[in-house]
Amino acid sequence: MPRRRLSPLEIREAGEVFGPALPYGEIWVHEHARWPTWLARFAALLTRRPPPTAGNAVTLGRSLYFPYPLRTEATHFEERIFGDMAWLIHELTHVWQYVHHGYGYAIQAARKNLSLGAKAYDYGGENGLRQAAARNGSFADFNPEQQGDITRDYYLRRKLGLSTEAWEPFLAEVRGD
């Protein structure tokens, strides 16, 4: 399973989301990792849910494990292919959680995945963020997978030129603004 550091382009893109809040030079990306998908299939079997239809990624500390090589080269951005970078952003959120809160994020994420399945990622979208902000909610009010999808969606919306207003207060917390 080959491993590599984040590329300069990946660091630049992630910097738009996390700013200086990540130790970019200490992060490892492992590609061709099959075990995260096997783990997701096993969890689906245990919880009597349908197995995942796509590959699964897992982040442990500063190491990210992906089932295939990420398409995050400059040519992909020129072609407006942002999906793998958005996936990387989601997984980098787990690095942020580890750096700021330790390994507890992994246990909480596993529990939410086992108990809720795909619903563990649902933060309510733009309306959910507006409602959370109206009640003075914070990024910490969302579970680890929801946090990952909040940062992922923020990144995608920026790349697509869509409003990120509802995401901004939560991303300011992430960046430490």
N, C-alpha and C positions, 0 to 999 in steps of 0.2 A: 504494500500500500504506500504509494509515494506521498511524501509530505513536502510542503513548501511554506515559505512565509507569504504574507499578503503582498501582492504586487503594488508598485507605486500608484497605479490607477485605482486599484481597490481601496488603498489607503485614502486617496483623494476623495473618492466617492463616499466612503464611510465617514470621512471627516465632515461632510455636509450634514450628517445626521448626529454624530457623536462628539464632534469637535475634539478637544484634547482629552476627553474622558476615557479613552482606551489606550492601553499599552501596545500600540500597533506593532512594534518591533518584536514583541514577545509572543505573538499569536502564530499558531501553526494551523495550516489547512491540510487535511488528509483527504485525498481523493481516491476513488475506487474502493471505499470502505463499504463492504456489504453488510456487516453486522448491524448497523442501525436499522436497515430495512428488515432484516430477520427479526430483530428485537420488536419492531412495530407489528410485524405479522404475528409473532408469538403473543404480544399483548392483546391484539385483536381476537385471537383464538381464546385467550383466557377470559376476556370480557364479552365474548359472543357477539362481537361486532364484525362487520365486513373487513377483510384485510385491506391495507392501503393499496391504492391503484398506482401510486408513483413511488419513487425512491424516498427514503427517509434520511434525515440528517440528525446528528446528535452533537452537542457541545459539552465537553467536560473541561472545566477550568478554562485554559487558554488554547485548547485544542478542539478544532472543528472537524467533524467527520462527515464527508459527503459521499454518496454512492457513485458519483461519476465526476469527471472534470467539469468545473464550472466554466460557463461561457461568459467570461468577464473581460475579454480582450477589447481593445479600442474599436475593432471592426464590429463587434456586437453592439456597442453603443452607437456607432454611426448608423447601424441598421435599426436602431431603437429597440434592441432586444435587451430588456432590463430584468427579466424574470430571475435569472440566476444571481444577479447582483442583489436583487431584493431579498432572495432567499439567504444570501450571505449576510445581509443587514439583519435579518431576523436572528440568525445564529450568533452574530456579533453582539446582539442584545444579551444573550446568555453569558458571553464573556464579560460584558459590563456588569451583569448581575453578580457574577463570580468575584470580580474585582472589588465591587462595593459591598457585597453581602456574604461572600464565601460560598461553600458548596450547598448551602441550604436551598438555593434556587433549583438545583437539580432534583432534589427530593420533592419539593413542591410541584415542579413541572411534571415529574413522573406521576405523582398522585392525581393531579388534575387530568392528565392524559388518560390514566386508567379509569377514573371515575366519570369523566365527561366525554372522552373521545374527541371528535372534531370540534365539539362545542367548547372545549377548553380554550380555543383560540378566538372565540367571539367576544369582542369588547363592545359591540354595538355600533361600530363605525363612527361616522361623524356625529350622529345624534347621541350615541353613547358617550362620546367625549364631551359634547356640549352639556349633557346632563351631569356628568361628573364634575365639570368645571363649575356649573351652577351651584352645586352643593359643596364647593371648595375641595373637591377630590384631588388626589395627587396620583402620580405615576405608580406609586407603591400600592394603591388601591386595586390595581389590576394584577392578575396572576402572571407568572413568568411567560407563559405562551401568549397571553393577551398583550403583554408588553412587547414581545417580539413582533407581533402583528401590527401594533401601533407604529413602531419604528419602520417596519417594512412598508406599510401603507403611506407613511409620511414620505419616505424616499420615493416611492412610485409616483405619488402625487406631485412632488417637486419635479421629477423628470418629465412628467406629462403636462406640466404647466397648469395644474389644478390648484385650487385654494388649499392651503395647509393651515388656515387660521385656527381651526378647532384642535389641531395637533400641537400648535406652537407652545402653549403653556406646559404641556407634558414633556416635550422635547427639550425645553429650556431646563427642566429638572435634570434630564439625562446629561445634558452638556455641562450642567453646573452654572448656568447663566445667572 
